[in-house]
Each structure stands twice: as C-alpha cells, then as structure tokens.
Amino acid sequence: AKSPGGKEKAAGGEGAAPAKKKAKLEITQVEYEQISLLLTGHLRAKEERGEEECSQAELVEWYLSVQRDDIDSFEELELTKRIVSSIINRLITTDVSVIVLNQEEVDAAEGNAASRKEARKLALHPNYVPPNA
C-alpha cells in the first residue's frame, strides 16, 4: 500500500528508506515447521559430531545449499535468506529452542545489525526436545 506521498508504508516505521522497503515476510505454519526442523536438526547433528559452534551465517548457507535446486533466481535466493534469518531469530527469541553462545561478543561488535547477527554462534537449547521425539 502506498501513502499519499508515493512512498510505501512500512511496518514499524523505521525511518525513510525510499523505494526499496522490504516487504513483510509471510510463510505458512507448515513451511515454518519444516524449515525450523531442518535448522534444528542440522544443529543437533553438528553437536552429535562434536562440532559445537555454528554461526548464523553458516547455518543460513547450509540451508541454502540444501535448497539449491529449488532456488531459481537471485531474488528468490535473497528472499529465502531473509526467511531463514527470520526463522532463526524466532527460534532464538520466541521458541527459545536455539541459544546464542556469544551474545556479549555480538553486542560489543562493530558493524551493522545484520552482520552482527550473522556472527552469532548458535546451539540448540539444552532443554530442547524436537517434535516427534
């Protein structure tokens, strides 16, 4: 939806970034559950192999490599990255099934919020029980 000034309305009202405002991400609950199960399953497998630390950037790249055959364009790649990053954020903040191991380092780091998030080292919450377990 456009406002009378011709700019797109932004959820949250975060400043005036003209023209290229990110669209709201929407996925179904089933898609969310499928992606979150893949992500948490990968973290669990890494832990079981003794490879404890996995950065958010590494987790996103792993997911993109798994989905490589289903991604047909650069735009689709960027959208998938945004979706996966948003799901990881929800797994950390809402579901609390993933924890950040180096939160203090991330908070003190230089750079923009996106690059700091990519540097987060992730692990499954010790009390996380996967569905159907």
CORQUI-V952683 format. One record per backbone hydrogen bond with DSSP energy under -1.0 kcal/mol. NH is the residue of the N-H (numbers start at 1). CO is the residue of the C=O. Records with the same first field share a line. If there is no record, write none. Layout:
NH=CO ; CO
This chain:
3=7
6=3
9=1
13=10
15=13
20=18
21=19
32=28
33=29
34=30
35=31
36=32
37=33
38=34
39=35
40=36
41=37
42=38
43=39
44=40
45=41
46=42
47=43
48=44
49=45
50=47
51=46
52=50
56=120
57=118
59=55
60=56
61=57
62=58
63=59
64=60
65=61
66=62
67=63
70=67
77=73
78=74
79=75
80=76
81=77
82=78
83=79
84=80
85=81
86=82
87=83
88=84
89=85
90=86
91=87
92=88
93=89
94=90
95=90
97=91
98=91
99=123
101=121
106=102
107=103
108=104
109=105
116=112
117=113
118=114
119=115
120=117
122=54
123=99
125=97
128=125
133=130
